[in-house]
């Protein structure tokens, strides 16, 4: 049973998440063969104050 883990910032809609898991599952099957059953996709949503890039929290970044 393959597992795809996605770590992402909070803020996506339910519809966006539904589309994401569908696309990831289809992409896995295209790349690795259609014989995979039970592909699990686990979404981990992280608060902006708990994720940083280049030493700066996303919660402190100024919008562009």
QUIURLIN-V479147 format. One record per residue. N is the residue number from 1. PHI is phi as a letter, one per 40 degrees, with the letter a starting at -180 (* if undefined). OMEGA is omega in radians with two decimals (999 if undefined). NEAR is the number of other C-alpha atoms within 8 Angstrom. Layout:
n=N phi=PHI omega=OMEGA near=NEAR
n=N phi=PHI omega=OMEGA near=NEAR
This chain:
n=1 phi=* omega=3.09 near=7
n=2 phi=c omega=3.07 near=7
n=3 phi=b omega=3.05 near=8
n=4 phi=b omega=-3.14 near=8
n=5 phi=b omega=3.13 near=8
n=6 phi=b omega=3.02 near=8
n=7 phi=b omega=-3.10 near=8
n=8 phi=a omega=3.08 near=8
n=9 phi=c omega=3.06 near=9
n=10 phi=c omega=3.01 near=8
n=11 phi=h omega=3.12 near=4
n=12 phi=c omega=3.13 near=6
n=13 phi=c omega=3.08 near=6
n=14 phi=d omega=-3.14 near=6
n=15 phi=c omega=3.10 near=6
n=16 phi=c omega=3.13 near=8
n=17 phi=c omega=3.08 near=9
n=18 phi=c omega=3.12 near=8
n=19 phi=c omega=-3.13 near=8
n=20 phi=c omega=-3.10 near=8
n=21 phi=c omega=3.09 near=9
n=22 phi=c omega=-3.13 near=8
n=23 phi=c omega=3.13 near=8
n=24 phi=c omega=3.13 near=9
n=25 phi=c omega=3.12 near=10
n=26 phi=c omega=3.14 near=8
n=27 phi=c omega=3.11 near=8
n=28 phi=c omega=-3.13 near=9
n=29 phi=c omega=3.09 near=11
n=30 phi=c omega=-3.07 near=8
n=31 phi=c omega=-2.99 near=6
n=32 phi=b omega=3.14 near=7
n=33 phi=h omega=-3.07 near=8
n=34 phi=c omega=-3.05 near=6
n=35 phi=c omega=3.13 near=5
n=36 phi=c omega=3.12 near=10
n=37 phi=b omega=3.08 near=5
n=38 phi=g omega=3.07 near=6
n=39 phi=c omega=3.11 near=10
n=40 phi=c omega=3.00 near=8
n=41 phi=b omega=-3.12 near=11
n=42 phi=b omega=3.14 near=8
n=43 phi=b omega=3.06 near=8
n=44 phi=b omega=-3.14 near=8
n=45 phi=b omega=-3.06 near=8
n=46 phi=b omega=3.06 near=10
n=47 phi=c omega=-3.13 near=8
n=48 phi=d omega=3.14 near=11
n=49 phi=c omega=-3.13 near=9
n=50 phi=b omega=-3.14 near=8
n=51 phi=b omega=3.13 near=10
n=52 phi=b omega=3.01 near=10
n=53 phi=a omega=-3.11 near=7
n=54 phi=f omega=3.07 near=4
n=55 phi=g omega=-3.13 near=5
n=56 phi=b omega=3.08 near=8
n=57 phi=c omega=3.08 near=12
n=58 phi=d omega=-3.14 near=11
n=59 phi=c omega=3.14 near=6
n=60 phi=b omega=-3.11 near=7
n=61 phi=c omega=3.11 near=7
n=62 phi=c omega=3.09 near=4
n=63 phi=c omega=-3.14 near=3
n=64 phi=c omega=999 near=2
